[in-house]
Amino acid sequence: MDTGRRFLVYGYWLLTVVLFAACILMMLNYAPVESTMGPVQKIFYLHLPVAINTFVACFVVFVASVGYLWQRRLWWDDLAAAAGKVAAVFCAVLLLTGMIWGKSAWGQWWTWSPRLTFSLVLFLLYVVYVMIRPTIESAQRRAVVGATYGIAAFLDVPLVYVSVKLMPDIHPTSIELAPAMKLTLMAWFVPVTLLMAGLVTVRYKLNRRQRAAASLLAVDTPNAALGETT
């Protein structure tokens, strides 16, 4: 990596960290305490941006999966694999923050409401996606299976979104926010989105390097074997 690109990368992550720090200060000192739920309501400022970015990461898996089946280029598969890992991590954070909020709001860590159930299913789908990929040795077959699975898994995303609107659910459909709360929430979307995009990019580049290294090894191995026989 050249100096200019290294500077941009370091600057990107420094900006993300600074924005996270600023948002934490806004959450603690600027946003008022909600009268009904109290301080625990402030976890919402992280919860909602993480939820939206989970859906975005899942959508990237979907688009990359369609792209691979259409063009059969392995860089699509590398992108899908990268976004799949980030989707699983973000979905885990989504469930964790939701459970903390639910304990305060409903008095229990978990309830099998439609949205929570579909969110858990979403998490399990992408955990399985991440787990099954390394078990398939052939790169082409792994890409095909991953793409097919990635497209099918995305079907749960709209179910998570619309379930609370179509079925009786303890999960609120909307929350009234004061102007300072809305501004704090909007601010939180920036570093969370930067984090999601940065992690997908880093993982994608690592996948590309690993694929290139594997290709070189595959080329060198027959040559080494030929040298031994001669």
N, C-alpha and C positions, 0 to 999 in steps of 0.2 A: 504494500500500500504506500503510495507516494505521500509526501508531506501535506499537500493540499487536501487530499481526501481524508487523511488521518485527522486533520484539523476540523473538517466538517463533521466527522463522526463524533469526535470528542465534544465538539460544540453542541451537537444534537442531543447527546445524553446529558450534558451539563444543563442545557436549557430545560430538558424534561425534569431533572431533579429540582432545579430552581422553581419551576412552575408547580411541582408537587408541594414544595415547602410553602410557597405563597398561598396555594389553595388550602393547605392545612391551617395556616394562620387565618385565612378568611373564614373557614369553617368554625374555628374556635373563638375568634374575636369579633368577627363582623356579622355573621349570620345569627339572628336571634334564636333563642331556645324556644322550641315549639311548645305551646301551652299544654297540650294533652299528653304527648309521649315524653317530653323532657329532652335531655341531652342525647339520648340514644337515637333520636330522629335524625341526628346529623350524619349517621352512617348512610343515609339515603343519598348524600352528595357523592359518595363513592359507588354505592350500589347501582344506581341507574346508569351512570356512564359505563360501568363494567358490563352491565347487561347489554347495552346497545353495542358495545365493542365486541362482546361475545358473538352477537348476531353478525356483525361485520366480518369477523374472522371466519365464522361458519360460511358466510356468503363467498368469501375468497376461496375456501375449499371447494364450494359448489362450482364457481366460475372456472377455477383451475381444472377441476375434474372434467367439466364439459369441454374445456379447451384441449385437454389431453385426448379424450375420445374423438375429438374432431380432427386434430392435427397430428396426433401421435408423436409429439415432441416431449422429451423427458423433462425439460425445464418446467413444464406445466405440473408434472408430478412432484417435482422438488418444491414448487410453490405450494401445492396442496398439502404436502406433508408438513411444511413449515407452519402454515396457517392452522392445520389440524392440532398441532401441539399447543399453539397459543390459545386456540379455542377451548381446549380441555382445561388449561390452567385458568383462563378467565372465567370459565363456567364454574370451576371449583370456588373461586373467590366470590362469584355471584351467589352460590348456594350458602357459603359461609356467612357472608354479610346479611343475607336474607334470614338465616337462622337466628343470628344475633338480634336482628330487628324483630323477628317473630316472637322470640322469647319475651321481649318487653311488651309487645303489642297484644299478643294472644295468650301469654303465659305458658307457652310450650315451644320447644325448639323446632318441632316439625309437625306439620299437619298435612294430610294427603289431599290437599286442595288441587284442582285441575292444574293451575299454573305451576305450583311447586312440583307436582308429579311430572309434568311434561319437562320442567327444567332439569329434574333429576335424570329423566330419560335422555335428555340432550347431553348431559355430562357423561353418562355411561356410553352413549353412542360414540362420542369422540375419544373417550378413553380406549374403547375397543378398537377404533380406527387406528390410534397410535400403536396399540399393542400388536395388532395382526400384521402390520406392515413388515416388521423385521422377520416374521416367520416365513415369508415368501422369498425364496432365493432368487428366482428369475426377476430381473429388473422390469422386463416388459410385462410379465404376468402380474407382478406387484403393482405396477402402474394401472393396469386394467382393473384389477380387483379394487384397488384404492379409489379409482375414479368412480366406479359403479357404486361402491359403498358411500363415497362422499356425496354423491348426488342424492342417494336414498336418505342419508342421515339428515340432510338439510330440510327434508319435509317436516321435521319436528319443530323447526324454528317458527314458522307461522302458527303452529299449534300453541306454542308457548305464548305468542303474542295475542292471539285472538281468544284463547281459552277463557280468560277472565271476563271477556265481553259476551261470550256465547253460553257459558255455563255458570251456575251459582258458585261463587268463589269467595273465600274469606279475604283473599288478596284484594286490596283497593284498586279500583280502575283509574283513579286519579287522586292527586293530593293538592290541596290549596296551599300555595306558597306566597309568603310576603315578598315584596320586591327584592329585599336583601337576600332572601333565600333563593329566589330565581337567579339572581346574578351569581351567587356562589355556586349553584348547580351548573350554570353555563360555564363558569370558569373551570370546574372540575373536568368537564369534557375534554379540555385541551390536553392536559398532561396524560390523562388515561388513554386518549386516542394516540398521542405520540408514543406512549409506551407500547401499545398494541402494534402499531405500524413498525416501530423499531425492532421489536422482538421477531415479528414475521420476517423482516428484512435480514436480520442477523442469522436467523435459522435457515432462511432460504440460501444465503450465500454459503453457509456451512454445508448445506446439502449439496450445492453445486461443487464445492471443493472436494467433498467426499466422493462424489460420482466421478470427478475427473481423476482423482487418485486411484479409484477402483479400475477405471479404464486403462490407466498407465500400467497398473499391476497386471491386468489381464493381457496386455501386449507383451510385457517383459517376461511373464511366466513361460509362454511357449518358446521364446527365444532362449531362455535359460535352459529349458529342457532339451532343446535342439543342441545347445552347446555341450551338454553332458553326453548326449548320444554320439556326438561326433568327436 
